[in-house]
Amino acid sequence: MTLAETIHSEGTKLSSYPYRIYILDCREGEEEKIIISVPKKLFKRAVRRNLIRRRIREAFRHIRADYPAVAGKHIMLVYTANTVLDYGTVSEGLGTALGKIE
């Protein structure tokens, strides 16, 4: 079973526009992982999916230090908006989503 499948089946689920978030605590000796998923069903072109992935990754890199609850957890972010949002909206939504993690 891959890490993404494990997080999806065993983790807790939160929703915060434009994301669905799955969270699973790391086991002893595991390094925390962040998985970003942009569904092909919503965005057929890889260029668009990669653009969204890059924006989410950059936003996460900038705001990670503000949310200590993220440390020691595997997180899977699934992008649920059906349009390409600008960086400010992506970052703001990510901050709201990470704020819900305990």
NUDREN-449212 format. One record per residue (C-alpha): residue number from 0; x negated, y negated, z. Coordinates in steps of 0.5 Angstrom, whole numbers, plus 500, padded with zeros to 3 digits. Layout:
<pts>
+-----+-----+-----+-----+
!   n !  xx !  yy !  zz !
+-----+-----+-----+-----+
! NUM !   X !   Y !   Z !
...
+-----+-----+-----+-----+
</pts>
This chain:
<pts>
+-----+-----+-----+-----+
!   n !  xx !  yy !  zz !
+-----+-----+-----+-----+
!   0 ! 500 ! 500 ! 500 !
!   1 ! 497 ! 493 ! 498 !
!   2 ! 497 ! 487 ! 503 !
!   3 ! 502 ! 484 ! 499 !
!   4 ! 507 ! 490 ! 500 !
!   5 ! 505 ! 490 ! 507 !
!   6 ! 506 ! 483 ! 509 !
!   7 ! 513 ! 483 ! 505 !
!   8 ! 516 ! 489 ! 508 !
!   9 ! 513 ! 489 ! 515 !
!  10 ! 512 ! 481 ! 516 !
!  11 ! 517 ! 476 ! 518 !
!  12 ! 521 ! 471 ! 513 !
!  13 ! 522 ! 464 ! 513 !
!  14 ! 525 ! 459 ! 508 !
!  15 ! 523 ! 452 ! 507 !
!  16 ! 524 ! 449 ! 500 !
!  17 ! 520 ! 450 ! 495 !
!  18 ! 517 ! 456 ! 499 !
!  19 ! 519 ! 463 ! 502 !
!  20 ! 514 ! 465 ! 507 !
!  21 ! 512 ! 472 ! 509 !
!  22 ! 508 ! 472 ! 516 !
!  23 ! 504 ! 478 ! 519 !
!  24 ! 499 ! 478 ! 524 !
!  25 ! 492 ! 480 ! 523 !
!  26 ! 490 ! 487 ! 526 !
!  27 ! 483 ! 488 ! 529 !
!  28 ! 477 ! 486 ! 525 !
!  29 ! 481 ! 484 ! 519 !
!  30 ! 480 ! 477 ! 516 !
!  31 ! 486 ! 473 ! 515 !
!  32 ! 489 ! 472 ! 507 !
!  33 ! 493 ! 467 ! 504 !
!  34 ! 497 ! 470 ! 498 !
!  35 ! 500 ! 465 ! 493 !
!  36 ! 506 ! 468 ! 488 !
!  37 ! 509 ! 464 ! 483 !
!  38 ! 514 ! 469 ! 479 !
!  39 ! 514 ! 470 ! 472 !
!  40 ! 521 ! 470 ! 472 !
!  41 ! 522 ! 463 ! 473 !
!  42 ! 516 ! 461 ! 469 !
!  43 ! 514 ! 465 ! 463 !
!  44 ! 508 ! 461 ! 461 !
!  45 ! 501 ! 463 ! 465 !
!  46 ! 499 ! 455 ! 464 !
!  47 ! 505 ! 453 ! 469 !
!  48 ! 504 ! 459 ! 474 !
!  49 ! 497 ! 457 ! 475 !
!  50 ! 498 ! 450 ! 475 !
!  51 ! 503 ! 451 ! 481 !
!  52 ! 498 ! 456 ! 484 !
!  53 ! 492 ! 451 ! 484 !
!  54 ! 497 ! 445 ! 487 !
!  55 ! 499 ! 450 ! 493 !
!  56 ! 492 ! 452 ! 494 !
!  57 ! 489 ! 445 ! 494 !
!  58 ! 495 ! 443 ! 499 !
!  59 ! 494 ! 448 ! 503 !
!  60 ! 486 ! 447 ! 504 !
!  61 ! 488 ! 440 ! 506 !
!  62 ! 493 ! 441 ! 511 !
!  63 ! 490 ! 448 ! 514 !
!  64 ! 487 ! 444 ! 520 !
!  65 ! 493 ! 441 ! 522 !
!  66 ! 497 ! 447 ! 524 !
!  67 ! 493 ! 452 ! 528 !
!  68 ! 498 ! 457 ! 529 !
!  69 ! 496 ! 459 ! 522 !
!  70 ! 490 ! 462 ! 524 !
!  71 ! 490 ! 470 ! 525 !
!  72 ! 495 ! 471 ! 520 !
!  73 ! 496 ! 474 ! 513 !
!  74 ! 501 ! 469 ! 510 !
!  75 ! 504 ! 470 ! 503 !
!  76 ! 507 ! 464 ! 500 !
!  77 ! 513 ! 465 ! 494 !
!  78 ! 514 ! 459 ! 490 !
!  79 ! 522 ! 458 ! 489 !
!  80 ! 523 ! 452 ! 486 !
!  81 ! 525 ! 453 ! 478 !
!  82 ! 521 ! 446 ! 476 !
!  83 ! 514 ! 444 ! 477 !
!  84 ! 514 ! 439 ! 483 !
!  85 ! 508 ! 434 ! 483 !
!  86 ! 503 ! 435 ! 488 !
!  87 ! 506 ! 430 ! 494 !
!  88 ! 512 ! 434 ! 494 !
!  89 ! 508 ! 441 ! 494 !
!  90 ! 504 ! 438 ! 500 !
!  91 ! 510 ! 436 ! 504 !
!  92 ! 514 ! 442 ! 503 !
!  93 ! 508 ! 446 ! 505 !
!  94 ! 507 ! 442 ! 511 !
!  95 ! 514 ! 443 ! 513 !
!  96 ! 514 ! 450 ! 512 !
!  97 ! 507 ! 451 ! 516 !
!  98 ! 510 ! 447 ! 522 !
!  99 ! 516 ! 453 ! 522 !
! 100 ! 510 ! 458 ! 524 !
! 101 ! 509 ! 460 ! 531 !
+-----+-----+-----+-----+
</pts>
